[in-house]
Every structure is written in C-alpha cells, then in structure tokens.
Amino acid sequence: MTIDAAAPDRAVKRTDLPFLRRRSKPVAAAHSKIADFVTGRATAHAGQPGARPGQPSAQPLNPSVGQRTAPVPPRTTPAARPPVPAEPRPAPAPPPTATSSLDLFAPQPVSPQPVSPQPVSPQPVPPPAHPRAASGPPRSGSTSLDLGSPPPAPATTQSASPARVASSTSLDLGGPISLPPHAAPTRPSGSTSLDLAPAPPAAPSRVPAASTPRRAAPAFPEPRTQQGISTILTPFAPTVTLTRVQSGVGSLTFEAVVAAGVGDLRLGVAYQLRSGRSSTVQHHAGRRFAPPGETRRPIIMASRQQFERLALDLRQVTELERCVVYAFSGDGGRLRWGGTLVATTFGGDRIEMPIELPPSDAVAVLASVYNIHGQLVLRSEMDLIGRTVREACRGYGFDRITWLDEMSPVD
Amino acid sequence: MAPPMKRGANVALTQEIPSLTGVVLGVRWNAGSEQALAENLVAATILCNEQSRAPSEEYFVFFNQLISPDLSVAQLAQALGDDREQIEVDLGDVPADIHRIVVALYINDGPGARRTLGQLRECGIRVLNLADGQELVRSENLAPALRSETAICLGELYRHPTGWKFKVIGQGYDNGIKGIAADYGVPL
C-alpha cells in the first residue's frame, strides 16, 4: 500500500463543512523575526546544521577536560580546517545593526563556517595565533537585553573551546566553562560588568608576564630570625618560626650557656614522633639518642662539650611532631637559675632564651619546638613545672611515656 | 637512545622538541652498602633569577618544601620508576624572572657520622618528558670524579633565546650545601 503524500492537497474542498480545516503544509512565516525565534532557526549554530538548543550533542565531550597533567588534546589549527562554503541562511535575517534594544533574537552565529570535526595531530600553537582568538569578530548588533539563548556548544573539537562567544550579553548566566589542558581561553570582547559567568583561568604561556606567587600568604607576619642578629625570646615575644629551609637543612642545636655558679645544670628533651613514639633524651642518664638505640642515624642526639648540647637532625624533621627542652639539677642540689638557652640554625642564626627563674631544685621546661606544616616554631617556656622529669613531661602532655622511675622512661 | 651527556654538555630541549611543555628531572644515585649515606642524601632544586640568585628561601625546593611559590616546580614525595628523586617542571608556568633551575644533591650535615660523595658508586641526572615520561637525555655517571665533596650541582635548566636548554654541571662542593647556598643566594 502506497501513501500519496500530496493527496491532501488534491482533496476537493468541502464547502458544506466549513468547520473542517483544510490540511496543507505549513508555510514558513516568511522572514518573520518571531517565526524564526519560535522555530529556533535563529539560534541554530552555523557550524551545526540542524542543531537545536537543548538537543544533546552526538559527540561526547573530551574526558580529559580539566585534567592538568593529561596529554594535550588534538587541536584544530586554522590551517587544518577544510574550506567549507558558508551555509546559506534559512531566511534573510535583518542586518545586525538594525536590531533594537529589545532584540529578542538569539545571538547570531559567530563563525560563518562550520568547524571540522576532524582532529588533527597536536601542534604547538603560539598563544597569539590560537585559533580561538580568531573565531570571529564580536557581534556589533548584540544588545544589553538580548534574551536569546547562547549558541549551543558544537560537538566538535572546537566545541571544547573555552572562548566565550563574542556576542555574550550582560545577562549571561552561563555556568563554568570546561577547559582543555593548555587551552587559551579568551574573554568575550563584549562582556560587561554583569557577566556572572566565572572567569576562565588565565592561559598558561611559555613566558608569563610577571612573577606572581600563587601560594597564599600567611594571615599574620610570623616572627622570623634575622641573619647576623640574635633573636631574643622574651615573655612578651616568646616565639619564633623557622622557615622551611631552616627547618629542613642541617641540624638545629640547643646549648645551655650557663656560668658555674648556677650549679649542675643538665639538659634533656622529651619528644614525640609522627609515628606516635615518645620518650626522652638525657645525656646525664646516658640516654643520648632518639629513638633509643638508634646510634647510626638518630633524630636527636645529646652531647657535652663545654656545655650540654642537643642536636636535632633536620633531615628527619618530617618524623618529628614536637619536643620540649627541659633542665634539671644533675646533683639534686638547688639551682640558682641563670644563663641562656641558645638555639642555633644550620645557617648560623641564633635564638637566645634567657633563663630567668627563681632559685629552685625543680625541673624547668625551657623551650618547646612544634613542627607546624614543616616549619619549626620555637617557644621560650621558662616554666618550673614539676619536681621530677616525669612530672614535667606529664605537665606538657607527654602521656605516652612509661616510666622506670621519676627520671628514666622505659624504652 | 642518545649517548650520555658529559659535564658541561647542553641540549636545546624546546628547540628540539617544540611540543615540550614540561620536563621531569630525575636524580639517581647508588651508595652501595653505605646505607647511612643514602639516607642522608637530599636532592634540592633552586630557582634562580637572571643573576643566578634565588629570590627567596621559598625558591629552594626540597623534601620539606615540595613546591615553589609559583607552583611551577614540584618535587615528588615518592619518585616513580628508577629515580631516587624526581622534580617536575612545568616550563610554561615558570615565572619570567626565573632564568635557571638548578638541581643539586647534598649530604645533610646532621648529628650523625659524616660522609662524603666520594663513597657513591653512581650519581646522575636525566630529563624526561612530563607528558609521556619518555627519557630525553641523561648525564654520564658523575660519581667517579667525586672525592671529599659533600654536595654537587648536577644540572640545570636555563632560558636561552631559542627556548629552554638543559646542561650537565657536575660541580662538587667541599663545604656542602652551605657552598651551594652561598653561590645561589639561598638564605639558610
């Protein structure tokens, strides 16, 4: 059975039944702006014949969009585009300059040529010669009240173009734009202050214009050491922060510079590692290395020359969570506290912490060191906190140390 | 594969490979049975301006500062493949005022026993394409010429009118990282 498509046109007109509508093909509302708007022809992108707004693209988007380290996707260079004749427009559109301030049309297609969907081999394209930079001149007829929908993204290689259409309006509420790696986005030349679309990131280029550090600056100026000038920590300025270089190169040493009249002042350090291990180092008790027994590559080592000395191996600073330096009387007698605890960086910067405490036979925590995101923060404590090392350590939260007696941990 | 580059040799990377957008600098060494030496070796990268000086201590990239302020140079916390350390350089993101990127290897001067680079059996640097990991060039073994040095500048990336070039340096320092820091203006 064959169907004659022209049969309705040849049907006899029923004048006796005027309520019947004559079936005929709809005639395009010739050259009507509203008809173009309703039928969507005005929004069809020149590069996508037949594409309609809202119609899903037949070609999937590039999955590597947004991945910084992904291989560079194939780019379409201007020279690689096949010459395609300009597609005739379905209806003679009025000249763009003739549009009024209430232009209800969708933006005109930017490029009169459809873009080739054939990717080409990746070639380095200098930013000025980027094909997206020459995608078309801005539409001069676009107005500030252009309610037309933006042109649909073509499903070609060029569809991943981050370039905003030059005819973007002031009420462009478009969402973020996916960027292929190393793409050179261009801002719309007609963009206004009401463009709510997020700005695409700056295009990476071989030689950026200026050095603009992108790491966030600290919220407050941290106290730092000064080359050639000793940093003195006082109760009013008790802390200093070492840089990451100072915190990771060489070793950091502590030395108690005290006169003989002070008494038998000895140093020790209670530490806590990232692994959770916690104990003490105390030259006076023969516990010279941390972790205990690690003589080949200790994180902390105690020694004695003119004064007692503690050294932190900064190659292993990432293993260190925190530590406190304490002082006590080696012979159990009363100490007439005085002198200075001196910390020295590998570069020679000195941090001096005066020991100003009343005479006592208690254990004093002199300083603390905290590893804050790779930067060591030194604080002068000067705290007579307990009669024994165990009490002093517990007072500073070292509760993962088990003790043999009041002076010696169990390791 | 290209023959290993000798000390002082250079190659025009971006001129030879125009599509090159980034490189990986791989540092490798073999300390043999000297485990303490291997554990105390540190690879560091110094970003320098036109006067071959680091603008600040933030431009010293190493294990405790894994990335430069401009995010163009980053050291991997865990190297991939056979390299002991790897530094990724995004050439397009390197600031315009950075003219050379020097890779050094030094022994950390900690409280433990002292070592020298003369105990190394093998030491070298190689350049890989950041995009696909393909090795582009590698240096010769720099270890045989080392004696009492405790630091060495292995190689450098530097700007040239023709693009980025790579050069094998191989210069040792008896005074360790202090000597390198003094030469390149890194505040310690």
Interface residues (C-beta under 8 A of the other chain):
Chain A: T69 P71 V72 P122 Q123 P124 H182 P204 S205 R206 V207 P208 A209 A210 S211 T212 P213 R214 R215 Q227 T243 R244 V245 Q246 S247 G248 V249 G250 S251 R296 R297 P298 I300 M301 S303 A311 L312 D313 L314 R315 Q316 V317 T318 T345 F346 G347 G348 G374
Chain B: P18 S19 T21 A36 E39 N40 V42 P55 E57 E58 F60 F62 F63 N64 Q65 I67 P69 D70 L71 D90 L91 G92 D93 V94 P95 A96 D97 I98 N108 D109 G110 P111 G112 A113 L130 A131 D132 I177 K178 A181 V186 P187 L188
